[in-house]
Amino acid sequence: MFEIGNSLREARLRQGLDFPEIEQATKIRGKYLRSLEEEQFDVLPGQTYVKGFLRSYADYLGLDGQLYVEEFNSRYVRGELEEEPEQQAFQPRRVSAGRGGGLQGKAVLLTIAVIAGLTVFVFAAWMWGGNENTPDLVMNPPAGHAARKPTAKLAASAVAGGSYLVVYRGSRERKKPIYEGTLEKGHPRTFEGRRLWLYVFAPANLRLRLNGKPQVVPGAGTGARRWLEVTPKRVSLAPPVR
């Protein structure tokens, strides 16, 4: 047996060390270092801290830290029951079932409910729409954002003596055209639709632009009346109405 506190103090004094210097090096508070030298172990938080501080302090002084821990155990530790309170200081805090456990349980139930709801939704969509329509639920854009079908935007103007024009939208068999009159020079007209039909008098005096691009008027050199069909892609000669 040896005196724990006295041997620590003597080793410190032989090396000319003081508590502030040792505290900075070992990160052990000065009052705890002094308590170890005075063997006032009850000042420290618990036996686990005493053992850790003893080992660190002795090792720093060049002594055998494990030897000091064993000496402390032989003199002050009388059984595992005495160590149990100190060990509890290192146990993780348990969350009571009344609050934390209840919140965790609610979170799990909410997650399960969301997954179940999504499963029911996907199954119902598959049943109602069939396998071929299921991708549409995911891939189709929302209502109001569907891609518009292309339309023909036709700008018509006249040169020289003007050109008499009759315009139908959709079908030329409609009773009422969307425009009928003589195009005068300097007064262009614009028509728009998925399909337009033009009945043209004096096509040589007519100038057309389809979606911003100039178009050659079919049969413009003949000077005869004729029907023109206009789509978003082109202006073409149409057969006469029978």
Contacts in CASP RR format, 6 or more apart in sequence:
PFRMAT RR
TARGET T0000
AUTHOR 0000-0000-0000
METHOD contacts of the structure
MODEL  1
MFEIGNSLREARLRQGLDFPEIEQATKIRGKYLRSLEEEQFDVLPGQTYV
KGFLRSYADYLGLDGQLYVEEFNSRYVRGELEEEPEQQAFQPRRVSAGRG
GGLQGKAVLLTIAVIAGLTVFVFAAWMWGGNENTPDLVMNPPAGHAARKP
TAKLAASAVAGGSYLVVYRGSRERKKPIYEGTLEKGHPRTFEGRRLWLYV
FAPANLRLRLNGKPQVVPGAGTGARRWLEVTPKRVSLAPPVR
1 71 0 8 1.000
1 74 0 8 1.000
1 75 0 8 1.000
2 71 0 8 1.000
3 39 0 8 1.000
4 36 0 8 1.000
4 39 0 8 1.000
4 54 0 8 1.000
4 68 0 8 1.000
4 71 0 8 1.000
4 72 0 8 1.000
5 36 0 8 1.000
5 37 0 8 1.000
5 38 0 8 1.000
5 39 0 8 1.000
6 37 0 8 1.000
7 63 0 8 1.000
8 36 0 8 1.000
8 37 0 8 1.000
8 57 0 8 1.000
8 58 0 8 1.000
8 61 0 8 1.000
8 63 0 8 1.000
8 68 0 8 1.000
9 37 0 8 1.000
11 61 0 8 1.000
11 62 0 8 1.000
11 63 0 8 1.000
12 22 0 8 1.000
12 37 0 8 1.000
12 61 0 8 1.000
15 61 0 8 1.000
17 61 0 8 1.000
19 30 0 8 1.000
19 33 0 8 1.000
19 34 0 8 1.000
20 30 0 8 1.000
22 28 0 8 1.000
22 30 0 8 1.000
22 33 0 8 1.000
22 57 0 8 1.000
22 60 0 8 1.000
23 29 0 8 1.000
23 30 0 8 1.000
23 33 0 8 1.000
25 60 0 8 1.000
26 33 0 8 1.000
26 56 0 8 1.000
26 57 0 8 1.000
26 60 0 8 1.000
28 53 0 8 1.000
28 56 0 8 1.000
28 57 0 8 1.000
31 43 0 8 1.000
32 43 0 8 1.000
32 44 0 8 1.000
32 49 0 8 1.000
32 53 0 8 1.000
33 53 0 8 1.000
33 57 0 8 1.000
35 41 0 8 1.000
35 43 0 8 1.000
35 44 0 8 1.000
36 50 0 8 1.000
36 53 0 8 1.000
36 54 0 8 1.000
36 57 0 8 1.000
41 47 0 8 1.000
41 50 0 8 1.000
41 72 0 8 1.000
41 76 0 8 1.000
44 50 0 8 1.000
44 53 0 8 1.000
45 86 0 8 1.000
45 89 0 8 1.000
46 85 0 8 1.000
46 86 0 8 1.000
46 89 0 8 1.000
47 76 0 8 1.000
47 77 0 8 1.000
47 82 0 8 1.000
47 83 0 8 1.000
47 86 0 8 1.000
48 83 0 8 1.000
48 86 0 8 1.000
48 87 0 8 1.000
48 89 0 8 1.000
48 90 0 8 1.000
49 86 0 8 1.000
50 72 0 8 1.000
50 76 0 8 1.000
51 69 0 8 1.000
51 72 0 8 1.000
51 73 0 8 1.000
52 69 0 8 1.000
54 65 0 8 1.000
54 68 0 8 1.000
54 69 0 8 1.000
54 72 0 8 1.000
55 65 0 8 1.000
55 66 0 8 1.000
55 68 0 8 1.000
55 69 0 8 1.000
58 64 0 8 1.000
58 65 0 8 1.000
58 67 0 8 1.000
58 68 0 8 1.000
59 65 0 8 1.000
77 83 0 8 1.000
95 101 0 8 1.000
125 134 0 8 1.000
125 137 0 8 1.000
126 134 0 8 1.000
140 146 0 8 1.000
141 147 0 8 1.000
149 194 0 8 1.000
150 194 0 8 1.000
150 232 0 8 1.000
151 192 0 8 1.000
151 193 0 8 1.000
151 194 0 8 1.000
151 232 0 8 1.000
152 192 0 8 1.000
152 193 0 8 1.000
152 194 0 8 1.000
152 195 0 8 1.000
152 196 0 8 1.000
152 210 0 8 1.000
152 211 0 8 1.000
152 230 0 8 1.000
152 231 0 8 1.000
152 232 0 8 1.000
153 190 0 8 1.000
153 191 0 8 1.000
153 192 0 8 1.000
153 193 0 8 1.000
153 210 0 8 1.000
153 211 0 8 1.000
153 212 0 8 1.000
154 190 0 8 1.000
154 191 0 8 1.000
154 192 0 8 1.000
154 196 0 8 1.000
154 208 0 8 1.000
154 209 0 8 1.000
154 210 0 8 1.000
154 230 0 8 1.000
154 235 0 8 1.000
155 188 0 8 1.000
155 189 0 8 1.000
155 190 0 8 1.000
155 208 0 8 1.000
155 209 0 8 1.000
155 212 0 8 1.000
156 165 0 8 1.000
156 183 0 8 1.000
156 188 0 8 1.000
156 189 0 8 1.000
156 190 0 8 1.000
156 191 0 8 1.000
156 198 0 8 1.000
156 206 0 8 1.000
156 207 0 8 1.000
156 208 0 8 1.000
157 183 0 8 1.000
157 185 0 8 1.000
157 186 0 8 1.000
157 187 0 8 1.000
157 188 0 8 1.000
157 189 0 8 1.000
157 206 0 8 1.000
157 207 0 8 1.000
158 182 0 8 1.000
158 183 0 8 1.000
158 184 0 8 1.000
158 185 0 8 1.000
158 186 0 8 1.000
158 187 0 8 1.000
158 205 0 8 1.000
158 206 0 8 1.000
158 207 0 8 1.000
159 185 0 8 1.000
159 205 0 8 1.000
159 207 0 8 1.000
160 185 0 8 1.000
160 204 0 8 1.000
160 205 0 8 1.000
161 185 0 8 1.000
161 202 0 8 1.000
161 205 0 8 1.000
162 182 0 8 1.000
162 183 0 8 1.000
162 184 0 8 1.000
162 185 0 8 1.000
162 202 0 8 1.000
162 205 0 8 1.000
162 206 0 8 1.000
163 182 0 8 1.000
163 183 0 8 1.000
163 200 0 8 1.000
163 201 0 8 1.000
163 202 0 8 1.000
163 203 0 8 1.000
163 205 0 8 1.000
163 206 0 8 1.000
164 181 0 8 1.000
164 182 0 8 1.000
164 183 0 8 1.000
164 200 0 8 1.000
164 201 0 8 1.000
164 202 0 8 1.000
165 179 0 8 1.000
165 180 0 8 1.000
165 181 0 8 1.000
165 182 0 8 1.000
165 183 0 8 1.000
165 189 0 8 1.000
165 198 0 8 1.000
165 199 0 8 1.000
165 200 0 8 1.000
165 201 0 8 1.000
165 206 0 8 1.000
166 177 0 8 1.000
166 179 0 8 1.000
166 180 0 8 1.000
166 181 0 8 1.000
166 198 0 8 1.000
166 199 0 8 1.000
167 177 0 8 1.000
167 178 0 8 1.000
167 179 0 8 1.000
167 180 0 8 1.000
167 191 0 8 1.000
167 196 0 8 1.000
167 197 0 8 1.000
167 198 0 8 1.000
167 199 0 8 1.000
168 174 0 8 1.000
168 177 0 8 1.000
168 178 0 8 1.000
168 196 0 8 1.000
168 197 0 8 1.000
168 198 0 8 1.000
168 199 0 8 1.000
169 178 0 8 1.000
169 191 0 8 1.000
169 193 0 8 1.000
169 195 0 8 1.000
169 196 0 8 1.000
169 197 0 8 1.000
170 193 0 8 1.000
170 194 0 8 1.000
170 195 0 8 1.000
170 196 0 8 1.000
170 197 0 8 1.000
171 197 0 8 1.000
172 197 0 8 1.000
172 199 0 8 1.000
172 227 0 8 1.000
172 238 0 8 1.000
172 241 0 8 1.000
173 241 0 8 1.000
178 191 0 8 1.000
179 189 0 8 1.000
179 191 0 8 1.000
183 189 0 8 1.000
183 206 0 8 1.000
194 231 0 8 1.000
194 232 0 8 1.000
195 229 0 8 1.000
195 230 0 8 1.000
195 231 0 8 1.000
196 229 0 8 1.000
196 230 0 8 1.000
197 227 0 8 1.000
197 228 0 8 1.000
197 229 0 8 1.000
197 230 0 8 1.000
197 238 0 8 1.000
198 227 0 8 1.000
198 228 0 8 1.000
198 230 0 8 1.000
199 225 0 8 1.000
199 226 0 8 1.000
199 227 0 8 1.000
199 228 0 8 1.000
200 206 0 8 1.000
200 217 0 8 1.000
200 225 0 8 1.000
200 226 0 8 1.000
200 227 0 8 1.000
200 228 0 8 1.000
201 225 0 8 1.000
202 223 0 8 1.000
203 217 0 8 1.000
203 218 0 8 1.000
203 219 0 8 1.000
203 220 0 8 1.000
203 221 0 8 1.000
203 222 0 8 1.000
203 223 0 8 1.000
203 224 0 8 1.000
203 225 0 8 1.000
203 226 0 8 1.000
204 217 0 8 1.000
204 220 0 8 1.000
204 221 0 8 1.000
204 223 0 8 1.000
206 217 0 8 1.000
206 220 0 8 1.000
207 214 0 8 1.000
207 217 0 8 1.000
208 214 0 8 1.000
208 215 0 8 1.000
208 217 0 8 1.000
208 235 0 8 1.000
209 215 0 8 1.000
210 230 0 8 1.000
210 232 0 8 1.000
210 234 0 8 1.000
210 235 0 8 1.000
211 232 0 8 1.000
215 234 0 8 1.000
215 235 0 8 1.000
216 235 0 8 1.000
217 228 0 8 1.000
217 235 0 8 1.000
218 226 0 8 1.000
218 228 0 8 1.000
218 235 0 8 1.000
218 236 0 8 1.000
218 237 0 8 1.000
219 226 0 8 1.000
219 237 0 8 1.000
226 237 0 8 1.000
226 238 0 8 1.000
226 240 0 8 1.000
227 237 0 8 1.000
227 238 0 8 1.000
227 239 0 8 1.000
227 240 0 8 1.000
227 241 0 8 1.000
228 235 0 8 1.000
228 236 0 8 1.000
228 237 0 8 1.000
228 238 0 8 1.000
229 235 0 8 1.000
229 236 0 8 1.000
229 237 0 8 1.000
229 238 0 8 1.000
END
